[in-house]
Amino acid sequence: MPDDMADPKSNAKTATLYRMVMPDHLCPFGLKSRDLLEREGYAVEDHHLTTRDETDAFMARHGVETTPQTWIGEQRIGGYDELRAFFDKPLKDEGETSYRPVIAIFATAFLMALGLSLAMFETVFTLRMVEWFISISMVFLAVQKLQDVESFSTMFLNYDLLARRWVRYGYLYPYGEALAGLLMVAGLATWLSAPVAIVIGTIGAVSVFKAVYVDKRELKCACVGGASNVPLGFVSLTENLMMLGMGLWMGARAIWGI
């Protein structure tokens, strides 16, 4: 417990927080720590470390390597992660798998498709809504990949059959997915969007099926970008089957006027 900190009252929930508040740096984890303490019902004695020298002296005095630092009573809790653990809040492990990005993409795409259908046809239950949902999802997924094409292509090489034979395909894939999705959203150039979706969807589906269900490999999916922690499997297979199905459907509509 810091020498310059008053003992918290025994009958009140109080905490003492030391965090960096400098003209050129406001520590985000300090703000998160204060917010968490207040949400847990604590009155916070909020001490600002306003210079680099003051921060270094504080860390040396208390034998810590980072700020913020929180005390509750005479117990030093530590930084933001330690504070979350103290309150039994979930902590994200490094490398932990998560479907959150995929859920966010598909949920947002679905709501956008509903909104477009309602605006255009005054009802949400239309075939065009389903087409928009799939094509918008394709665009969102492509954007995730396009944020860092180099990382995506590296992860993609772990399982895609064509990319392993022709490395440049891993760089072209996100652009093809984005192009096909955008054209399908607008209902334009089906002669181009349908073949692109069919080709990349088929190759992708076969590649994922082989890697996961035949070779039994445990890999990360590049479907939401090269930095994702989504396991390769059902999600990536679904993405590719959706593209394949959308390409076949749009092509059939263009040829036979369905």
DAWOPE-V843600 format. One record per residue. RES is the residue in one letter. PHI is phi in degrees with one decimal (* if undefined). OMEGA is omega as a letter, one per 20 degrees, with the letter a starting at -180 (999 if undefined). D_FIRST is the distance of its C-alpha to the first C-alpha in Angstrom with 2 decimals. Layout:
RES;PHI;OMEGA;D_FIRST, RES;PHI;OMEGA;D_FIRST
//
This chain:
M;*;a;0.00, P;-60.8;a;3.83, D;-64.6;a;6.47, D;-93.0;a;8.64, M;-107.7;r;7.22, A;-73.3;r;9.29, D;-62.9;r;8.91, P;-64.7;r;10.92, K;-65.0;a;14.40, S;-65.6;a;15.32, N;-100.0;a;18.53, A;-135.2;r;17.46, K;-86.9;a;16.10, T;-126.4;r;13.44, A;-142.2;r;11.12, T;-117.0;a;9.42, L;-123.9;r;11.11, Y;-114.6;a;11.56, R;-146.2;a;15.12, M;-79.9;r;18.13, V;-133.6;a;20.76, M;-114.8;r;23.39, P;-57.2;a;27.11, D;-109.2;r;28.17, H;-158.2;r;25.40, L;-117.0;a;23.65, C;-64.9;a;21.43, P;-66.5;a;23.03, F;-73.7;r;20.21, G;-66.2;r;17.92, L;-63.8;r;20.68, K;-64.6;r;21.04, S;-64.1;r;17.40, R;-62.1;r;17.74, D;-61.6;a;21.13, L;-63.9;r;20.11, L;-60.9;a;17.41, E;-65.8;r;20.06, R;-68.3;r;22.70, E;-86.9;r;20.73, G;90.4;a;20.72, Y;-96.3;r;17.24, A;-82.8;a;16.95, V;-105.1;r;14.94, E;-86.4;a;13.22, D;-96.3;a;14.56, H;-104.3;a;13.61, H;-97.8;r;16.33, L;-100.9;a;16.49, T;-99.4;r;20.14, T;-137.3;r;21.31, R;-64.6;r;21.31, D;-63.4;r;20.38, E;-63.5;r;17.32, T;-66.0;r;16.28, D;-61.9;r;17.10, A;-64.3;r;15.22, F;-61.1;a;11.97, M;-66.5;r;12.65, A;-66.9;a;13.69, R;-64.5;a;10.76, H;-107.0;r;8.34, G;64.8;r;11.39, V;-118.5;a;12.19, E;-109.0;a;15.75, T;-139.9;r;15.81, T;-126.7;j;14.73, P;-75.7;r;14.09, Q;-133.5;a;10.56, T;-120.5;r;9.51, W;-115.3;r;6.81, I;-121.6;a;8.92, G;64.2;r;8.03, E;-95.8;a;5.27, Q;-95.0;r;6.67, R;-80.8;a;6.42, I;-84.1;r;10.08, G;118.2;a;11.17, G;-82.1;a;14.26, Y;-65.1;r;17.11, D;-63.1;r;18.87, E;-64.5;r;16.01, L;-66.7;r;15.55, R;-61.7;r;19.32, A;-64.1;r;19.29, F;-60.5;r;16.76, F;-94.0;r;19.32, D;59.3;r;22.21, K;-87.7;a;23.59, P;-65.7;r;26.12, L;-114.7;r;25.26, K;-89.2;r;28.08, D;-76.8;r;28.74, E;-63.1;a;30.18, G;83.5;a;33.93, E;-66.1;r;33.89, T;-74.6;a;37.28, S;-153.8;r;37.64, Y;-97.1;a;40.67, R;-56.4;a;38.88, P;-60.6;a;40.62, V;-67.8;r;44.00, I;-60.5;r;43.55, A;-62.7;a;42.57, I;-65.1;a;45.62, F;-68.2;r;48.14, A;-65.9;r;46.90, T;-66.2;r;47.03, A;-62.2;r;50.41, F;-64.5;r;51.75, L;-66.2;r;50.74, M;-64.2;r;52.25, A;-63.4;r;55.44, L;-61.2;r;55.65, G;-63.9;r;55.24, L;-63.8;r;57.91, S;-64.0;r;60.26, L;-64.9;a;59.84, A;-68.4;a;60.42, M;-86.5;a;63.46, F;-120.8;a;65.12, E;61.8;r;63.64, T;-156.5;a;62.53, V;-90.4;a;59.78, F;-94.0;r;62.00, T;-133.8;r;63.90, L;-64.9;r;64.62, R;-61.9;r;63.46, M;-60.9;r;60.01, V;-64.1;r;59.77, E;-62.1;r;60.97, W;-64.1;r;58.42, F;-57.4;a;55.59, I;-68.3;a;56.49, S;-68.6;r;57.23, I;-65.6;r;54.10, S;-59.7;r;52.03, M;-59.5;a;53.78, V;-64.6;r;52.86, F;-59.6;r;49.17, L;-64.9;r;49.00, A;-64.9;r;50.82, V;-60.6;r;48.39, Q;-58.8;a;45.49, K;-70.8;a;47.47, L;-70.4;r;48.56, Q;-62.7;r;45.03, D;-151.9;a;45.06, V;-64.1;a;48.52, E;-62.5;r;47.79, S;-65.3;r;45.00, F;-60.1;a;47.13, S;-63.3;r;50.17, T;-66.0;r;48.27, M;-67.5;a;47.02, F;-62.2;a;50.46, L;-65.9;r;52.17, N;-67.3;a;50.57, Y;-143.5;a;53.00, D;-74.3;a;55.47, L;-69.1;a;58.95, L;-72.8;a;60.44, A;-61.5;r;57.49, R;-68.9;r;57.75, R;-92.1;a;61.36, W;-134.8;a;60.93, V;-57.8;a;57.46, R;-62.4;r;58.14, Y;-60.2;r;58.39, G;-63.4;r;54.61, Y;-82.3;a;54.40, L;-83.0;a;57.16, Y;-51.5;a;56.04, P;-60.7;r;53.47, Y;-69.2;r;56.05, G;-65.2;r;58.70, E;-64.8;r;56.52, A;-64.6;a;55.59, L;-61.8;a;59.23, A;-61.6;a;60.57, G;-63.5;a;58.03, L;-64.1;r;58.67, L;-64.3;r;62.42, M;-70.8;r;62.23, V;-59.0;a;60.16, A;-83.9;a;62.93, G;71.3;a;65.75, L;-113.4;r;67.10, A;47.1;r;68.68, T;-60.6;r;68.62, W;-58.8;r;70.87, L;-101.1;a;67.83, S;-65.9;a;64.82, A;-64.4;r;66.33, P;-60.6;r;67.25, V;-61.3;a;63.88, A;-63.8;a;62.02, I;-64.4;a;64.41, V;-64.8;a;64.12, I;-71.5;r;60.35, G;-66.6;a;59.82, T;-66.9;r;62.24, I;-61.4;r;60.91, G;-64.5;a;57.32, A;-63.8;r;58.14, V;-63.4;a;60.09, S;-63.4;a;57.38, V;-66.4;a;54.58, F;-59.8;a;56.81, K;-64.8;a;57.75, A;-64.4;a;54.23, V;-91.4;a;52.63, Y;-98.3;r;55.44, V;-102.9;a;57.79, D;-81.6;r;55.69, K;57.5;a;52.67, R;-90.3;r;50.20, E;-104.0;a;46.57, L;-129.5;r;45.90, K;-89.2;a;43.95, C;-87.1;r;46.09, A;-88.1;a;46.76, C;-63.1;r;47.95, V;-114.2;r;44.99, G;108.9;a;44.51, G;-71.8;a;43.59, A;-101.1;a;39.82, S;-77.1;r;40.18, N;-115.8;r;38.89, V;-83.4;r;41.77, P;-65.7;r;43.70, L;-70.4;a;47.32, G;163.7;a;49.63, F;-58.4;a;50.65, V;-64.3;a;49.08, S;-66.5;r;50.75, L;-63.3;r;53.96, T;-62.9;r;53.96, E;-55.3;a;53.47, N;-71.0;r;56.44, L;-67.8;r;58.63, M;-63.7;r;57.97, M;-64.3;r;59.11, L;-60.7;a;62.11, G;-63.0;r;63.07, M;-66.0;r;62.64, G;-62.9;r;64.76, L;-64.9;a;67.49, W;-66.5;a;67.47, M;-65.5;r;67.62, G;-65.1;r;70.30, A;-63.7;r;72.35, R;-62.4;a;72.11, A;-69.4;a;73.35, I;-81.4;a;76.21, W;-106.0;r;77.46, G;64.5;a;76.22, I;-66.6;999;74.23
//
